[in-house]
Amino acid sequence: MDNSFDVEFQNVTKKFDQFVAVDDVSFGIAKGEFFSMLGPSGSGKTTCLRMVAGFQDMSAGRVLLEGKDVTGIPPYKRNVNTVFQDYALFPHMSVAENIGYGLKIKKLANKEIETRVSEMLQLVRLPDVGKRKPSELSGGQRQRIALARALINKPRVLLLDEPLGALDLKLREEMQVELKAIQKEVGITFVFVTHDQEEALSMSDRIAVFNKGRVEQIASPQELYDRPKSEFVANFVGVSNILNSDETNRLTGKSGKAMVRPERVHIFANAKEDNHSTGYRTFKAILKSQVYSGATSKMHFETSSGIRIVALTQNLKISPEHIAVGSEVLVGWKESDMHIF
C-alpha cells in the first residue's frame, strides 16, 4: 500500500454478465495529480471512474482512496465529488444556491455558505452570476458552475466524466486551459475521463490509455506521444505512420514495427537521394494527394514498393512552394524520429 496515492486500483475487474468491462487493472494516482483516463467508447475508463465514485461495484480487486479500501462504502461517504458532462444543475435554483447546496445539506451557517460560494465564484472567474438561473448562462459558464459546486465541499479527489464533451470546439479549448489552471490553484487530485486525445494531452500530468478493459500504457503526454508502447497507443494518441517489420527493414535496415509521426516526415523536393550526411534517411515517393487545412497541409505519399507515408507540413508562407500531385520527391526522417516498438 502506497499512501502517496490518492486513488489506487489493485487487480480490479468488472464484469457485466459475460462481458469483461475492466480486466485486472492495477495503477495508482498520486496526490495533486491531473490524471486522465483515455480510450475509445467501451474501453473501461468510465467504469473505472464510477467504481472510484461508488456508483459501480467491483467483480474482483480493490479500490483504495487515501490508502483505505472503499469496498462497500456508499458514494456519499467517500471524499470525492463528480462533474458530469450534462452539468446536472438544479434549474429552479439560482447559481449561488446550486453551488452552496452541498454545504446547506451539511447544515453550515448561512454566512459561511455565502462566503464559500463567493470564493468559488471567484475561483471559476464568474463573480457576478450568483443570482442568475442556470438557464441564463452559456454552456461554458454552466460547466464552471458545476465545477464550483463540486469543489466547494473540498473533496480529496474530483472525478470528471467527459465534462467538456457538450461544448463547441473553441469553448472546449478555452475550458481546457481554465480547468488546468483551476486544478493547479486548488491542488486537488483530478481524475479526468475522455475519448479526446488532444484534450488529454493538453491538460494531464499522466495519462492511462485504455483498450478493451485493459491499460495499454500509463505515461506523461510527451512519453505517450513520442514513445508509445504499442501500435494501439501510437494510433489512438495522435496520427502515426506505422511500418510493419518488412517495411521497416526495407526502408531502414532495422527490425521490428516502427512509428514515425507525420510532422517528423521531411520532404526534399530538390534533394539528392543520399541524405545520410544530413542525418536523414530518405527514399523516393510519389505524392498521391494533398489536403489543405489552413495552418497545415497533410500530404500522402507512396513509395515504389507500395509503402504509404503521410507528412504533415506547416503552411508558413503566403504562397508556399507547390508540389504537384503525381510528382516524385524524396521523403525521409531522422533516425531519432523513428520509434521501434
C-alpha positions in Angstrom: 0.0 0.0 0.0 1.4 3.4 -1.1 0.0 6.3 0.9 1.3 8.8 -1.7 -1.6 7.6 -3.9 -5.0 9.3 -3.5 -6.6 6.6 -5.7 -5.3 3.1 -6.2 -6.7 0.2 -8.3 -5.5 -3.2 -7.1 -6.3 -6.0 -9.6 -9.7 -4.6 -10.3 -12.1 -6.5 -12.6 -15.6 -5.6 -13.5 -17.9 -8.0 -15.4 -21.4 -7.4 -16.7 -22.7 -10.9 -17.2 -20.1 -12.4 -19.6 -18.7 -9.1 -20.8 -15.5 -8.0 -19.1 -15.6 -4.2 -18.9 -12.4 -3.9 -16.8 -9.9 -6.6 -16.8 -7.4 -7.0 -13.9 -6.4 -3.3 -13.8 -3.8 -2.0 -11.3 -2.4 1.5 -11.1 -2.1 4.5 -8.7 -3.0 8.2 -9.0 -0.7 10.5 -7.0 -1.8 13.3 -4.6 -2.4 16.5 -6.5 -2.1 14.9 -9.9 -4.2 15.7 -13.0 -4.7 12.2 -14.2 -6.6 11.3 -17.4 -8.1 8.0 -18.4 -8.2 8.0 -22.2 -9.7 5.5 -24.6 -12.5 4.7 -27.1 -16.1 4.0 -26.1 -16.4 0.7 -24.2 -12.7 0.6 -23.2 -13.4 0.6 -19.4 -12.4 4.1 -18.5 -15.8 5.4 -17.3 -16.5 2.1 -15.4 -13.2 2.7 -13.5 -14.3 6.3 -12.7 -17.7 5.0 -11.5 -16.0 2.5 -9.2 -14.0 5.3 -7.6 -17.2 7.3 -7.1 -19.0 4.3 -5.6 -21.7 4.2 -8.4 -20.4 0.8 -9.5 -19.2 -2.2 -7.5 -16.3 -4.4 -8.5 -16.3 -8.1 -9.5 -12.8 -8.6 -8.1 -10.0 -6.5 -6.7 -10.0 -3.3 -4.6 -10.1 0.4 -5.0 -8.3 2.5 -2.3 -8.9 6.1 -1.5 -6.2 7.8 0.6 -4.8 4.3 1.2 -8.1 2.9 2.5 -10.2 0.2 0.9 -13.6 1.7 0.0 -15.3 -1.5 -1.0 -18.9 -1.3 0.3 -18.7 2.4 1.3 -21.6 4.3 -0.3 -20.8 7.3 -2.6 -21.9 10.0 -0.1 -19.4 8.7 2.4 -16.4 8.9 0.0 -14.3 12.0 0.0 -14.9 12.5 -3.8 -17.1 14.6 -6.0 -18.1 14.1 -9.6 -18.6 16.6 -12.5 -20.7 15.2 -15.3 -21.0 16.1 -19.0 -24.6 17.3 -18.6 -23.7 19.6 -15.6 -26.7 18.3 -13.5 -27.6 21.7 -12.2 -30.9 22.3 -10.5 -32.9 24.6 -12.9 -35.2 26.1 -10.2 -32.3 27.2 -8.1 -30.0 30.3 -8.5 -26.4 29.7 -9.4 -25.4 30.6 -5.8 -28.0 28.1 -4.4 -26.7 25.4 -6.8 -23.1 25.9 -5.6 -23.9 26.1 -1.9 -26.4 23.1 -2.0 -23.9 20.6 -0.6 -23.0 22.9 2.3 -26.7 23.5 3.0 -27.2 19.8 3.3 -24.4 19.7 5.8 -26.2 22.4 7.8 -23.5 25.0 7.7 -24.4 28.6 8.8 -25.8 30.8 6.0 -22.9 33.3 6.4 -20.3 30.5 6.0 -22.2 29.2 2.9 -22.3 32.7 1.4 -18.6 33.3 1.9 -17.6 29.9 0.4 -19.9 30.4 -2.6 -18.4 33.8 -3.2 -14.9 32.2 -3.1 -15.9 29.5 -5.6 -17.4 32.1 -8.0 -14.1 34.0 -7.9 -12.2 30.8 -8.5 -14.2 29.9 -11.6 -14.0 33.5 -12.9 -17.7 34.2 -12.6 -18.1 36.5 -9.6 -21.2 38.3 -10.8 -23.6 35.5 -11.8 -24.7 34.2 -8.4 -28.3 35.5 -8.7 -28.9 34.1 -12.2 -30.6 30.8 -13.0 -28.6 28.1 -14.9 -30.8 28.7 -18.0 -29.4 32.2 -18.3 -25.8 31.0 -18.6 -23.8 29.7 -21.6 -22.7 26.1 -21.8 -19.2 27.1 -20.7 -20.5 29.1 -17.7 -22.7 26.2 -16.6 -19.7 23.9 -16.7 -17.8 26.3 -14.5 -20.7 26.4 -12.0 -20.9 22.6 -12.0 -17.1 22.6 -11.2 -17.6 25.2 -8.4 -20.4 23.1 -6.9 -18.1 20.0 -6.9 -15.2 21.9 -5.4 -17.0 23.7 -2.6 -17.0 20.6 -0.5 -13.2 20.4 -0.7 -13.1 16.8 -1.9 -9.8 14.9 -1.8 -10.4 13.8 -5.4 -12.5 15.4 -8.1 -13.8 13.0 -10.8 -14.6 14.5 -14.2 -16.7 12.4 -16.6 -16.2 13.9 -20.1 -17.1 17.3 -18.7 -16.3 19.3 -21.8 -18.0 16.9 -24.3 -21.1 19.1 -24.8 -19.1 22.3 -25.6 -18.2 23.5 -29.1 -14.5 23.3 -30.2 -13.4 26.8 -29.4 -15.1 26.9 -26.0 -13.7 23.4 -25.2 -10.2 24.5 -25.9 -10.7 27.6 -23.7 -12.1 25.4 -20.9 -9.1 23.0 -21.1 -6.8 25.9 -20.2 -9.1 27.1 -17.4 -9.6 23.6 -16.0 -5.9 23.0 -15.7 -5.3 26.4 -14.1 -8.1 25.8 -11.5 -6.6 22.4 -10.7 -3.2 23.9 -10.1 -4.8 26.6 -7.9 -6.8 24.3 -5.7 -4.2 21.5 -5.7 -6.9 18.7 -5.6 -6.4 15.4 -7.4 -8.3 15.5 -10.7 -9.3 12.2 -12.4 -10.5 13.1 -15.9 -12.2 10.7 -18.3 -12.2 11.5 -22.1 -12.0 9.9 -25.5 -10.4 13.0 -26.9 -6.6 12.6 -27.1 -5.9 16.3 -27.7 -7.9 17.1 -24.5 -5.9 14.5 -22.5 -2.5 15.6 -23.9 -3.1 19.3 -23.2 -4.1 19.0 -19.6 -2.7 15.9 -18.0 0.3 15.2 -15.8 -0.1 11.5 -16.7 -2.5 9.6 -19.0 -3.7 6.0 -18.8 -4.6 4.7 -22.2 -7.4 2.1 -22.0 -8.2 -0.6 -24.6 -10.7 -3.4 -24.2 -10.8 -3.2 -20.4 -7.0 -3.1 -20.0 -4.5 -0.3 -19.5 -2.1 -0.3 -22.5 0.2 2.4 -21.1 0.5 5.0 -18.4 2.9 7.8 -19.0 3.3 11.6 -19.4 1.7 13.2 -22.5 5.2 13.5 -24.2 6.2 10.0 -23.3 2.9 8.6 -24.7 3.3 10.6 -27.9 6.9 10.1 -28.6 7.4 6.5 -27.3 4.1 4.6 -27.4 4.4 1.0 -26.2 2.1 -0.4 -28.7 0.6 0.2 -32.1 -2.8 0.9 -30.5 -1.4 3.7 -28.4 0.5 5.1 -31.4 -2.7 5.3 -33.4 -5.0 6.4 -30.7 -2.8 9.2 -29.3 -2.2 11.3 -32.4 -1.7 10.2 -36.0 1.1 7.8 -37.0 2.9 6.3 -39.9 3.1 2.6 -38.8 5.6 0.4 -40.7 5.4 -3.3 -40.4 8.6 -5.3 -39.9 9.2 -5.9 -43.6 8.7 -2.2 -44.4 10.9 -1.1 -41.5 13.6 -3.4 -42.7 13.2 -2.4 -46.4 13.4 1.3 -45.7 15.9 1.5 -42.7 17.6 -1.9 -42.3 16.2 -2.2 -38.8 13.9 -4.9 -37.5 10.5 -4.6 -35.8 7.4 -2.5 -36.3 8.2 1.2 -36.3 6.3 4.5 -36.0 7.1 8.0 -37.4 4.8 10.9 -36.6 3.6 12.8 -39.8 5.1 16.1 -38.6 8.6 14.4 -38.4 8.5 13.4 -42.0 10.6 15.8 -44.2 10.1 16.4 -47.9 13.1 17.0 -50.1 11.7 18.2 -53.4 15.0 19.0 -54.9 17.4 17.0 -52.8 19.9 14.3 -53.7 18.8 10.8 -52.9 21.6 10.2 -50.3 20.9 12.5 -47.3 22.8 10.4 -44.8 25.2 13.2 -44.3 22.4 15.5 -43.1 21.2 12.8 -40.7 18.1 11.9 -42.7 17.1 8.5 -44.0 15.4 9.2 -47.4 13.7 7.4 -50.1 11.8 8.2 -53.3 8.0 8.5 -53.2 5.1 9.8 -55.3 2.7 12.5 -53.9 -0.7 10.9 -54.2 -2.9 13.6 -52.6 -2.7 16.7 -50.5 -5.3 18.1 -48.1 -5.1 21.8 -47.2 -6.3 22.6 -43.6 -5.3 26.3 -43.2 -2.3 26.2 -40.8 -1.2 22.8 -42.1 -1.3 20.5 -45.1 -1.5 16.8 -45.0 0.4 15.1 -47.8 0.0 11.4 -48.8 3.0 9.7 -50.4 3.6 6.2 -51.7 6.9 4.6 -52.4 7.7 2.4 -55.4 7.3 -0.7 -53.2 3.8 0.4 -52.1 4.6 1.8 -48.6 2.3 4.7 -47.8 3.6 7.7 -45.8 1.7 10.7 -44.5 3.6 14.0 -43.9 2.2 17.0 -42.1 3.7 20.3 -43.1 3.1 23.8 -41.8 1.9 26.4 -44.2 4.3 29.1 -43.1 4.4 31.2 -46.3 1.6 33.1 -48.0 2.5 31.4 -51.3 4.1 28.0 -50.3 6.0 26.1 -52.8 3.6 23.7 -54.5 4.4 20.1 -55.2 2.1 18.8 -57.8 0.2 15.6 -57.2 2.0 12.8 -59.1 5.4 14.3 -58.6 8.3 12.2 -57.4 10.2 13.6 -54.4 12.3 12.4 -51.6 10.8 11.9 -48.2 12.5 10.9 -45.0 13.2 11.3 -41.3 15.9 11.4 -38.8 16.8 8.1 -37.1 16.0 9.7 -33.8 12.4 10.5 -35.0 11.6 6.8 -35.7 10.3 4.8 -32.7 10.5 1.0 -32.9 8.1 -1.0 -30.8 
